[in-house]
Each structure stands twice: as structure tokens, then as C-alpha cells.
Amino acid sequence: MTSDRIPGIDPSAVPSGTGCEECLAGDGPGWWLHLRRCAQCGHIGCCDSSPSQHGTRHAREADHPFLASFEPGENWLWNIKTGQFYEGLPLPPPNSHPADQPTPGPRGRVPADWQLQLH
């Protein structure tokens, strides 16, 4: 997948942080299962299994079609409009949250019954 020819992927967009912007700002319960990165602007949001699903919400509201995994060892993009997955990440590093950040995260905010709160 070459990002220079695909609208919705900006190969210069760096991650907005190391965790879900909205969860860290207090929108929702404040924790996530996995993280997603917008391939157009770098926004970091939580995955669709997380209680707040901020990643896909951002992508839809901003009309940014591609989300990338922001998990260590994962190297894929997902087009939210077509449902297609692509291997490879044409984005600048870092390509995941810090390895010492727990999953689910962030440390100290994940409730004991977190598994019951997943989508």
C-alpha cells in the first residue's frame, strides 16, 4: 500500500500522544482496551471494543477513512468506509503506544470488571 496515492493517508502525520485523547481528557470512563491512530491526522483514540469507541467516532466525524493499530507488534490499516484491512504502515513512528503502557490502559484507570464493560 503506497500512501502517496491514497486520499486519507498522510505519511507525515505523527501520533497525537500515547493514549486516547478523549479518554485522557475525561470523556467517558477514561480507559481503553486497544488504541487506534488516524492515518490522516494522527489522532489517537480507543478501539471499538473499548467503552467509548473514540477512534472510529473521530474518523467518522472528521471524515478520515483510515485507522491504524497503535498497538505494539501490529502493522495494519482499516478503512472504516469499506471495511477493508491493509497490511503495512506508511506512517511515521512511533507506530504504537509505549511498550510499558499496559493493555488495557492507562495504568490506574482500568476498573476491576473491565472485561464486562467491553463492546
C-alpha positions in Angstrom: 0.0 0.0 0.0 1.6 3.3 -1.1 0.2 6.3 0.9 1.3 8.9 -1.7 -1.6 7.8 -3.9 -4.3 7.2 -1.3 -6.6 10.0 -0.1 -7.0 9.8 3.7 -3.4 8.8 4.5 -0.9 11.5 5.4 2.6 9.9 5.7 3.8 12.9 7.7 1.0 12.8 10.4 2.6 12.0 13.7 0.6 10.4 16.7 -1.2 13.0 18.8 0.0 11.2 22.0 0.5 7.9 23.7 -3.2 7.3 24.7 -6.7 8.1 23.7 -7.1 11.8 23.7 -10.7 11.9 24.8 -10.4 9.2 27.5 -7.4 11.1 29.0 -9.4 14.3 28.8 -12.2 12.7 30.9 -14.7 11.9 28.1 -16.3 8.6 29.1 -14.9 6.2 31.7 -11.3 7.2 31.0 -9.8 3.8 29.9 -9.4 1.7 26.8 -8.7 -1.8 25.6 -6.7 -1.0 22.5 -5.6 2.1 20.7 -6.2 3.3 17.1 -4.3 6.0 15.1 -5.9 8.2 12.5 -3.8 7.8 9.3 -4.8 11.3 8.1 -4.2 13.5 11.2 -2.5 11.2 13.8 -5.4 11.4 16.4 -5.1 8.6 18.9 -8.4 7.1 20.0 -9.7 4.0 21.7 -10.9 0.9 19.7 -14.4 -0.2 19.0 -14.2 -2.8 21.8 -13.5 -0.1 24.3 -16.4 1.5 26.2 -16.2 4.9 24.4 -15.1 3.9 20.9 -13.4 7.3 20.3 -11.2 6.2 17.4 -14.0 5.3 15.0 -16.0 8.3 16.2 -13.2 10.6 15.3 -12.7 9.0 11.9 -16.4 9.3 11.1 -16.9 12.9 12.4 -13.7 14.1 10.7 -14.3 12.1 7.5 -10.9 10.5 7.9 -11.3 7.0 6.4 -8.2 5.1 7.6 -7.4 3.9 11.2 -4.2 2.1 12.0 -3.5 -0.1 15.0 -1.5 1.7 17.7 -0.6 -1.5 19.5 3.0 -3.0 19.7 3.6 -5.6 17.0 0.5 -4.8 14.9 1.1 -3.3 11.4 -2.3 -2.8 9.7 -4.7 -0.1 8.5 -8.5 -0.4 8.3 -10.8 1.6 6.0 -13.8 2.5 8.1 -15.9 3.2 4.9 -15.2 0.0 3.1 -14.3 -2.4 5.9 -11.0 -3.4 4.1 -7.9 -4.2 6.0 -4.4 -3.5 4.7 -1.0 -4.7 5.9 1.8 -2.3 6.3 2.0 1.1 7.9 3.1 4.0 5.8 3.2 6.3 8.8 6.0 7.9 10.8 7.0 6.4 14.1 6.1 5.7 16.8 3.7 3.1 15.5 2.5 2.0 18.9 2.0 3.2 22.4 5.0 2.8 24.7 5.7 -0.9 25.5 5.5 -0.3 29.2 1.9 1.1 28.9 -0.5 -1.7 30.0 -3.3 -3.1 27.8 -6.0 -2.3 28.8 -4.8 1.2 29.9 -3.9 3.6 31.1 -2.4 2.3 34.3 -4.5 3.1 37.4 -7.8 3.8 35.5 -8.9 0.4 34.4 -11.7 -1.0 36.6 -11.5 -4.5 38.0 -14.6 -5.6 36.0 -13.2 -4.1 32.7 -14.0 -7.3 30.7 -17.7 -6.9 31.5 -17.6 -3.3 30.0 -16.3 -4.2 26.5 -18.3 -3.9 23.4 
